[in-house]
Amino acid sequence: VQRSEFAHLLAQYLEEAVLNHHIGAVAVVASNPFLGELTAHLEAPVQKALCAKHALDLTSLSLTALDQRLHTEFRL
């Protein structure tokens, strides 16, 4: 239940950011099954802005390692 609520809350945040032109593109990196739950909550504006989605669990990485991996592997 908490995971679904968080997915819904995050989807709402992303929709607001897209609609208010705070972000123009959305790339999602999340572990399964959260990635599926999150994408199920994404409304049309965010779906249109979705440029990439990757089913990966990166929670064990340090902030430095996470930053490096996102830059080198995904060019984010």
DSSP file (Angstrom, degrees, kcal/mol; ACC not computed):
  #  RESIDUE AA STRUCTURE BP1 BP2  ACC     N-H-->O    O-->H-N    N-H-->O    O-->H-N    TCO  KAPPA ALPHA  PHI   PSI    X-CA   Y-CA   Z-CA
    1    1 A V     >        0   0    0      0, 0.0     4,-2.4     0, 0.0     5,-0.2   0.000 360.0 360.0 360.0 -45.0    0.0    0.0    0.0
    2    2 A Q  H  >  +     0   0    0      1,-0.2     4,-2.5     2,-0.2     5,-0.2   0.888 360.0  52.3 -63.1 -38.6    2.8    2.5    0.9
    3    3 A R  H  > S+     0   0    0      2,-0.2     4,-2.4     1,-0.2    -1,-0.2   0.910 110.8  47.4 -63.9 -41.8    4.6    1.8   -2.4
    4    4 A S  H  > S+     0   0    0      2,-0.2     4,-2.3     1,-0.2    -2,-0.2   0.896 112.0  49.7 -65.9 -40.7    1.4    2.4   -4.4
    5    5 A E  H  X S+     0   0    0     -4,-2.4     4,-2.5     2,-0.2    -2,-0.2   0.906 111.8  48.5 -64.2 -41.5    0.7    5.7   -2.5
    6    6 A F  H  X S+     0   0    0     -4,-2.5     4,-2.8     2,-0.2     5,-0.2   0.906 110.2  51.6 -65.4 -41.1    4.3    6.8   -3.1
    7    7 A A  H  X S+     0   0    0     -4,-2.4     4,-2.3     2,-0.2    -2,-0.2   0.911 111.6  47.6 -60.7 -42.6    4.0    6.0   -6.8
    8    8 A H  H  X S+     0   0    0     -4,-2.3     4,-2.1     2,-0.2    -2,-0.2   0.922 112.8  48.2 -64.7 -44.7    0.8    8.0   -7.0
    9    9 A L  H  X S+     0   0    0     -4,-2.5     4,-2.1     2,-0.2    -2,-0.2   0.911 112.9  47.9 -62.6 -44.0    2.3   11.0   -5.1
   10   10 A L  H  X S+     0   0    0     -4,-2.8     4,-2.5     1,-0.2    -1,-0.2   0.891 110.0  52.6 -65.1 -39.9    5.4   10.9   -7.3
   11   11 A A  H  X S+     0   0    0     -4,-2.3     4,-2.3    -5,-0.2    32,-0.2   0.896 109.3  49.6 -62.6 -40.4    3.3   10.7  -10.5
   12   12 A Q  H  X S+     0   0    0     -4,-2.1     4,-2.4     2,-0.2    -2,-0.2   0.910 110.5  50.3 -64.0 -42.5    1.3   13.8   -9.3
   13   13 A Y  H  X S+     0   0    0     -4,-2.1     4,-2.3     1,-0.2    -2,-0.2   0.924 111.7  47.6 -61.0 -46.2    4.6   15.7   -8.6
   14   14 A L  H  X S+     0   0    0     -4,-2.5     4,-2.5     2,-0.2    -1,-0.2   0.898 110.8  51.7 -63.7 -40.6    5.9   14.8  -12.1
   15   15 A E  H  X S+     0   0    0     -4,-2.3     4,-3.0     2,-0.2     5,-0.2   0.928 110.5  48.0 -62.7 -44.5    2.6   15.9  -13.7
   16   16 A E  H  X S+     0   0    0     -4,-2.4     4,-2.1     1,-0.2     6,-0.2   0.914 112.2  49.8 -61.5 -42.6    2.6   19.2  -12.0
   17   17 A A  H  <>S+     0   0    0     -4,-2.3     5,-2.8     2,-0.2     6,-1.3   0.888 114.0  44.8 -65.2 -39.3    6.3   19.8  -12.9
   18   18 A V  H ><5S+     0   0    0     -4,-2.5     3,-1.6     3,-0.2    -2,-0.2   0.942 113.9  48.5 -68.9 -47.8    5.6   18.9  -16.6
   19   19 A L  H 3<5S+     0   0    0     -4,-3.0    -2,-0.2     1,-0.3    -1,-0.2   0.824 113.0  48.1 -63.9 -31.7    2.4   21.0  -16.8
   20   20 A N  T 3<5S-     0   0    0     -4,-2.1    -1,-0.3    -5,-0.2    -2,-0.2   0.309 113.8-118.9 -90.9   8.6    4.1   24.0  -15.2
   21   21 A H  T < 5S+     0   0    0     -3,-1.6    -3,-0.2     2,-0.2     3,-0.1   0.781  76.5 129.1  60.2  30.6    7.1   23.6  -17.6
   22   22 A H  S   <S+     0   0    0     -5,-2.8     2,-0.3     1,-0.2    -4,-0.2   0.764  79.5  22.9 -80.9 -27.6    9.6   23.0  -14.8
   23   23 A I        -     0   0    0     -6,-1.3    -1,-0.2    -9,-0.1    -2,-0.2  -0.992  58.6-169.6-136.5 145.8   10.8   19.9  -16.6
   24   24 A G  S    S+     0   0    0     -2,-0.3     2,-0.3     1,-0.3    -1,-0.1   0.641  75.5  29.9-106.8 -20.1   10.5   19.1  -20.3
   25   25 A A        -     0   0    0      2,-0.0     2,-0.5    25,-0.0    -1,-0.3  -0.989  64.4-150.7-142.3 148.8   11.6   15.4  -20.2
   26   26 A V  E     -a   50   0A   0     23,-2.7    25,-2.7    -2,-0.3    26,-1.3  -0.981   9.4-176.9-125.2 125.2   11.3   12.6  -17.7
   27   27 A A  E     -a   52   0A   0     -2,-0.5     2,-0.5    24,-0.2    26,-0.2  -0.990  14.0-159.5-117.6 127.5   13.7    9.7  -17.3
   28   28 A V  E     +a   53   0A   0     24,-2.5    26,-2.7    -2,-0.5     2,-0.5  -0.925  14.3 179.3-114.5 126.6   12.7    7.1  -14.7
   29   29 A V  E     +a   54   0A   0     -2,-0.5     2,-0.3    24,-0.2    26,-0.2  -0.976  27.3 139.4-122.9 114.0   15.1    4.7  -13.1
   30   30 A A  E     -a   55   0A   0     24,-2.1    26,-1.0    -2,-0.5    27,-0.1  -0.989  49.4-103.6-152.8 154.8   13.4    2.4  -10.6
   31   31 A S     >  -     0   0    0     -2,-0.3     4,-2.2    24,-0.2     3,-0.4  -0.406  55.9 -71.4 -76.4 156.9   13.5   -1.1   -9.4
   32   32 A N  T  4 S+     0   0    0      1,-0.3    -1,-0.1     2,-0.2    23,-0.0  -0.692 114.7  23.1 -80.5 143.4   10.7   -3.6  -10.4
   33   33 A P  T  > S+     0   0    0      0, 0.0     4,-2.0     0, 0.0    -1,-0.3  -0.978 119.5  60.4 -91.1   4.4    7.9   -3.7   -9.4
   34   34 A F  H  > S+     0   0    0     -3,-0.4     4,-3.1     1,-0.2     5,-0.2   0.887  99.6  58.6 -61.7 -37.3    7.9    0.0   -8.5
   35   35 A L  H  X S+     0   0    0     -4,-2.2     4,-2.5     1,-0.2    -1,-0.2   0.919 107.5  47.0 -57.1 -43.7    8.7    1.1  -12.0
   36   36 A G  H  > S+     0   0    0     -3,-0.3     4,-1.6     2,-0.2    -1,-0.2   0.900 112.6  49.0 -64.5 -41.6    5.5   -0.6  -13.2
   37   37 A E  H  X S+     0   0    0     -4,-2.0     4,-0.9     2,-0.2    -2,-0.2   0.920 112.9  47.6 -64.4 -43.3    3.4    0.9  -10.4
   38   38 A L  H >X S+     0   0    0     -4,-3.1     3,-1.2     1,-0.2     4,-0.7   0.949 111.4  48.6 -64.1 -49.2    4.8    4.4  -11.1
   39   39 A T  H >< S+     0   0    0     -4,-2.5     3,-0.6     1,-0.3    -1,-0.2   0.811 105.2  60.4 -64.0 -28.1    4.2    4.2  -14.9
   40   40 A A  H 3< S+     0   0    0     -4,-1.6    -1,-0.3     1,-0.2    -2,-0.2   0.787 106.7  47.2 -66.7 -26.1    0.7    3.0  -14.2
   41   41 A H  H << S+     0   0    0     -3,-1.2     2,-0.3    -4,-0.9    -1,-0.2   0.550  85.9 111.2 -90.8  -9.3    0.0    6.2  -12.4
   42   42 A L    <<  -     0   0    0     -4,-0.7     2,-0.1    -3,-0.6   -30,-0.1  -0.519  58.6-145.4 -75.1 126.5    1.5    8.5  -15.0
   43   43 A E    >>  -     0   0    0     -2,-0.3     4,-2.4   -32,-0.2     3,-0.7  -0.313  34.5 -86.9 -82.6 171.3   -1.1   10.7  -16.8
   44   44 A A  H 3> S+     0   0    0      1,-0.2     4,-2.5     2,-0.2     5,-0.2   0.831 122.8  55.6 -51.8 -44.9   -0.8   11.7  -20.5
   45   45 A P  H 3> S+     0   0    0      0, 0.0     4,-1.3     0, 0.0    -1,-0.2   0.907 113.7  41.3 -59.6 -39.1    1.3   14.8  -20.1
   46   46 A V  H <> S+     0   0    0     -3,-0.7     4,-1.2     2,-0.2    -2,-0.2   0.887 111.2  56.2 -74.8 -38.5    4.0   12.8  -18.2
   47   47 A Q  H  < S+     0   0    0     -4,-2.4     3,-0.4     1,-0.2    -1,-0.2   0.901 108.3  49.1 -57.1 -40.7    3.7    9.9  -20.6
   48   48 A K  H  < S+     0   0    0     -4,-2.5    -1,-0.2     1,-0.2    -2,-0.2   0.851 112.9  46.9 -67.2 -34.0    4.4   12.3  -23.5
   49   49 A A  H  < S+     0   0    0     -4,-1.3   -23,-2.7    -5,-0.2     2,-0.6   0.584  84.3 112.8 -83.0 -10.8    7.4   13.7  -21.6
   50   50 A L  E  <  +a   26   0A   0     -4,-1.2   -23,-0.2    -3,-0.4     3,-0.1  -0.500  33.0 166.3 -69.6 112.9    8.8   10.3  -20.8
   51   51 A C  E     +     0   0A   0    -25,-2.7     2,-0.3    -2,-0.6   -24,-0.2   0.647  62.9   4.1-101.9 -19.0   12.0    9.9  -22.7
   52   52 A A  E     -a   27   0A   0    -26,-1.3   -24,-2.5     2,-0.0     2,-0.3  -0.975  51.2-171.0-163.1 148.4   13.4    6.8  -20.9
   53   53 A K  E     -a   28   0A   0     -2,-0.3     2,-0.4   -26,-0.2   -24,-0.2  -0.977   8.7-173.2-144.8 136.7   12.7    4.2  -18.3
   54   54 A H  E     -a   29   0A   0    -26,-2.7   -24,-2.1    -2,-0.3     2,-1.4  -0.994  22.4-139.6-133.4 128.2   15.0    1.7  -16.8
   55   55 A A  E     +a   30   0A   0     -2,-0.4     2,-0.3   -26,-0.2   -24,-0.2  -0.701  54.1 132.7 -88.5  88.9   14.2   -1.1  -14.4
   56   56 A L        -     0   0    0     -2,-1.4     2,-0.8   -26,-1.0    -2,-0.1  -0.995  53.0-139.5-139.4 143.6   17.2   -1.0  -12.1
   57   57 A D        +     0   0    0     -2,-0.3     3,-0.3   -27,-0.1   -27,-0.1  -0.895  31.4 161.0-102.6 105.2   17.7   -1.0   -8.4
   58   58 A L    >   +     0   0    0     -2,-0.8     3,-1.5     1,-0.2    -1,-0.1   0.185  38.8 110.7-106.7  14.9   20.5    1.6   -7.7
   59   59 A T  T 3  S+     0   0    0      1,-0.3    -1,-0.2     7,-0.0     7,-0.1   0.694  70.2  61.1 -67.9 -19.1   19.7    2.0   -4.0
   60   60 A S  T 3  S+     0   0    0     -3,-0.3    -1,-0.3     2,-0.0     2,-0.2   0.588  86.0  98.1 -83.7  -8.7   22.9    0.3   -2.8
   61   61 A L  S <  S-     0   0    0     -3,-1.5     2,-0.1     1,-0.1    -3,-0.0  -0.489  76.2-119.7 -81.0 147.6   25.1    2.9   -4.6
   62   62 A S     >  -     0   0    0     -2,-0.2     4,-2.9     1,-0.1     5,-0.2  -0.344  34.9-103.1 -71.6 165.7   26.6    5.8   -2.8
   63   63 A L  H  > S+     0   0    0      1,-0.2     4,-2.5     2,-0.2     5,-0.2   0.890 123.7  49.7 -60.2 -38.8   25.7    9.3   -4.0
   64   64 A T  H  > S+     0   0    0      2,-0.2     4,-2.3     1,-0.2    -1,-0.2   0.936 113.5  44.6 -65.5 -46.4   29.0    9.6   -5.8
   65   65 A A  H  > S+     0   0    0      2,-0.2     4,-2.6     1,-0.2    -2,-0.2   0.882 113.7  51.1 -65.6 -38.6   28.7    6.2   -7.5
   66   66 A L  H  X S+     0   0    0     -4,-2.9     4,-2.7     2,-0.2     5,-0.2   0.938 110.8  48.0 -63.3 -47.4   25.1    6.9   -8.4
   67   67 A D  H  X S+     0   0    0     -4,-2.5     4,-1.9    -5,-0.2    -2,-0.2   0.917 113.4  48.0 -58.9 -45.1   26.0   10.3  -10.0
   68   68 A Q  H  X S+     0   0    0     -4,-2.3     4,-2.9     2,-0.2     5,-0.3   0.917 112.7  47.9 -64.1 -44.1   28.8    8.7  -11.9
   69   69 A R  H  X>S+     0   0    0     -4,-2.6     4,-2.5     1,-0.2     5,-0.8   0.916 111.0  50.0 -66.0 -42.7   26.7    5.8  -13.2
   70   70 A L  H  X5S+     0   0    0     -4,-2.7     6,-2.4     3,-0.2     4,-0.8   0.873 115.9  44.0 -63.5 -35.9   23.8    8.1  -14.3
   71   71 A H  H  X5S+     0   0    0     -4,-1.9     4,-0.7     5,-0.3    -2,-0.2   0.931 121.7  35.4 -74.3 -46.3   26.2   10.3  -16.2
   72   72 A T  H  <5S+     0   0    0     -4,-2.9    -3,-0.2    -5,-0.2    -2,-0.2   0.911 127.8  32.6 -77.4 -41.9   28.3    7.6  -17.8
   73   73 A E  H  <5S+     0   0    0     -4,-2.5    -3,-0.2    -5,-0.3    -2,-0.1   0.859 136.5  19.0 -85.1 -36.4   25.7    5.0  -18.5
   74   74 A F  H  <<S-     0   0    0     -4,-0.8    -3,-0.2    -5,-0.8    -2,-0.1   0.459  91.1-127.5-116.4  -4.4   22.6    7.1  -19.1
   75   75 A R     <        0   0    0     -4,-0.7    -4,-0.3    -6,-0.3    -3,-0.1   0.870 360.0 360.0  56.6  39.7   24.1   10.5  -20.0
   76   76 A L              0   0    0     -6,-2.4    -5,-0.3    -9,-0.1    -1,-0.1   0.381 360.0 360.0-101.4 360.0   21.8   12.2  -17.3
